[in-house]
Amino acid sequence: MGTSGSKGDVGGAALPGDGGMDGDEGSAGAVMGSWHGGAQLYVSLKMEKARIIGDLVPHVYGSEPIIGSWDPAHALAMERELASMWELSFVVPPDHETLDFKFLLKPKDAATPCIIEEGPTRLLTGGMLEGDVRLANFKLNGNDEVVEFRVFNKADIVSPLELAASWRVYKENFQPSMVRGIPDISINEAPAHATEDGSGSSLELDLEHYVVPTPTAPPTEYAANLAATPASLIQPGALWTNDMLLSDGIQSPRSGPADFQDHSDHNKAMPEAAGAVAAAAVADRLHGSKEDRKLAIVLVGLPARGKTFTAVKLTRYLRWLGHETKHFNVGKYRRLKHGANQSADFFRPDNQEGIEARNEVAALAMEDMIDWMHGGGQVGIFDATNSTSKRRQMLMKMAEGNCKIIFLETICNDRNIIERNVRLKIQQSPDYADQPDYEAGLQDFLERLTNYEKVYEPVEEGSYIKMIDMVKGEGGQLQVNNISGYLPGRIVFFLVNSHLAPRPILLTRHGESLHNVRGRVGGDTVLSEDGELYAKKLANFIEKRLKSEKTATIWTSTLQRTILTATPIVGFPKIQWRALDEINSGVCDGMTYEEIKKIMPEEYESRKKDKLRYRYPRGESYLDVIQRLEPVIIELERQRAPVVVISHQAVLRALYSYFADRPLREVPDMEMPLHTIIEIQMGVTGVEEKRYKLMD
Ligand SMILES: O=P(O)(O)OC[C@H]1O[C@@](CO)(OP(=O)(O)O)[C@@H](O)[C@@H]1O
């Protein structure tokens, strides 16, 4: 093991069978010194841990000392690359000896519980895994449940010069790429003072050092809705009889013509949204047909086509805009009424009992939705396969006189995406929560899929939107038929611009401004000293956090406290948005809250009473801010690369509430501290959040 050492390096040695490296032969010290010609292999092992299982972290362990010499307690932890992707990367000579190892799951800083993957030892030769080893199976809870994670492996030939660059990137941004607890490559490091500009703006190598807890919030209304038992299932013996259902459904006695009395006094009444939404709502109310004021978005599609995810995104978007919106998941009704582990037989086209049971729960859900609309609800998202024309006719009959139906069909022809959705379904759907054997669950679900495919009839009736292969946000197409009105138009525009590809969005306020120091609102002041220090730290953070991203963009408002905060950031384009300017405090601009209370007590009290709707004289309300941020949300949904939004307290409260699905009433009082970065990771399994506080 020809290695050389230089002072101060940690012990260790290069991988066996090294192609030999220059450098004076020293003890079996670190791998230092210049490289001996020849390209090297940059190997990347990845595991897609699509399901969070406690604090278990993927590790690698095997024969080599650096990966534990087959002692699980000394396994090497994989690094989290994305919300559900874990990675271990290292550099080896192309002709390295075979490395044998296995994956295991255990807490990062504890030896137990420790779950070693099933199957034979894995062999890495020439940087690549031998055999068909794309999956890792783990038996949880002592054999009664098997989870399967996908494994990826890549080996790229890199030259010493590329290694030099990658070494600098790794040295500055993450832990150095290590295989033996020491840099497995090293180039003369830049002199230490280079990263210190004396202002203390440098950061710890490990950004985890800055992570702070996310404030706990009560479950979102969406989560509460999912957990609640539906109204129609609470009163046993619903109004429906089977013959009613089989004759394609008729109006239930309870859901007579909707009463369109004004429910503004209703505590769920939609807040008086401002701007476009208010104008449209008035127009629809005055001119639209009675039933158009209530909208049912009825999803259509085979299982594992992303219907529920689309329903969740659409619900969040419409609620954020101030429309009283609710998601009705028929699968939940079925599980509550008929149990959660129905086999594929329940879904067979020749299973009359199954058909009746499925139509019954669909009608119950539709009945609840219509009742909810009578109570003030405006947009119901009806989430089920609704895969036959007969079922859709039944729903249309129930909607007559109550609401307008728009069918939203999701069609996916990409087998890889379907496979991924199926895997997520088996791992996460309540239908398979009790299914210990992953393979058995997979088979059952594929059989259910076949049963649906036998009877599936694409949408041709009524008003409809077809989303065809739009999941990745690349290409695909959207077909629209007989769609009109403000809200349906907004929905189409949102669907055209949103996709499910995971990418981080970083939200942060500007560095502390002079007005912040003095407690004055609004204005357009420069940064304080602390604010300027934050700007430098933020630039360091962004360089580390986004270095491995191909592209990213920096968005600021047009006020100088955000533009100055963005100045030290290099390498990414910066865009100034007026829409990101702070709430306009009108005649109170530049005042302190105490001065407002003293000089305009009635304004102060009005704002205190209803901060969401209160509008500063010649200024804005939070609802006004939300309305002007709608194009920002659409653009954030459309972006596929990371975006850093440097904006203001009120604006960030409004943007954050969208991603966190918080009700509008909470927006004006949300915690949005200075010098803190909120990372929102949007992906297939929903939205995850992480906060980094770089300084007080
Ligand atoms: O709605 P409130 O709680 O007043 O917060 C908004 C206020 O926050 C401030 C700071 O007080 O925003 P920022 O400094 O982030 O630009 C004011 O400019 C703005 O008027």
The ligand as an SDF file (V2000), in Angstrom:
LIG
                    3D

 20 20  0  0  0  0  0  0  0  0999 V2000
  -46.8410   42.7680    9.5830 O   0  0  0  0  0  0  0  0  0  0  0  0
  -45.7930   43.0850   10.5790 P   0  0  0  0  0  0  0  0  0  0  0  0
  -45.7600   42.1330   11.7310 O   0  0  0  0  0  0  0  0  0  0  0  0
  -45.8320   44.5200   10.9910 O   0  0  0  0  0  0  0  0  0  0  0  0
  -44.3930   42.8640    9.8160 O   0  0  0  0  0  0  0  0  0  0  0  0
  -44.1740   43.6450    8.6500 C   0  0  0  0  0  0  0  0  0  0  0  0
  -43.0670   44.5780    8.9830 C   0  0  0  0  0  0  0  0  0  0  0  0
  -41.8740   43.8140    9.1340 O   0  0  0  0  0  0  0  0  0  0  0  0
  -40.7630   44.6110    8.6650 C   0  0  0  0  0  0  0  0  0  0  0  0
  -39.7810   44.7570    9.7970 C   0  0  0  0  0  0  0  0  0  0  0  0
  -40.4660   45.3810   10.8410 O   0  0  0  0  0  0  0  0  0  0  0  0
  -40.2600   43.9510    7.5340 O   0  0  0  0  0  0  0  0  0  0  0  0
  -38.7210   43.7770    6.9980 P   0  0  0  0  0  0  0  0  0  0  0  0
  -37.7990   44.4060    7.9720 O   0  0  0  0  0  0  0  0  0  0  0  0
  -38.4930   42.3120    6.8970 O   0  0  0  0  0  0  0  0  0  0  0  0
  -38.6850   44.4320    5.6840 O   0  0  0  0  0  0  0  0  0  0  0  0
  -41.3560   45.9470    8.2320 C   0  0  0  0  0  0  0  0  0  0  0  0
  -40.6740   46.5240    7.1730 O   0  0  0  0  0  0  0  0  0  0  0  0
  -42.7550   45.5480    7.8530 C   0  0  0  0  0  0  0  0  0  0  0  0
  -43.6690   46.6110    7.8510 O   0  0  0  0  0  0  0  0  0  0  0  0
  1  2  2  0
  2  3  1  0
  2  4  1  0
  2  5  1  0
  5  6  1  0
  6  7  1  0
  7  8  1  0
  7 19  1  0
  8  9  1  0
  9 10  1  0
  9 12  1  0
  9 17  1  0
 10 11  1  0
 12 13  1  0
 13 14  2  0
 13 15  1  0
 13 16  1  0
 17 18  1  0
 17 19  1  0
 19 20  1  0
M  END
$$$$
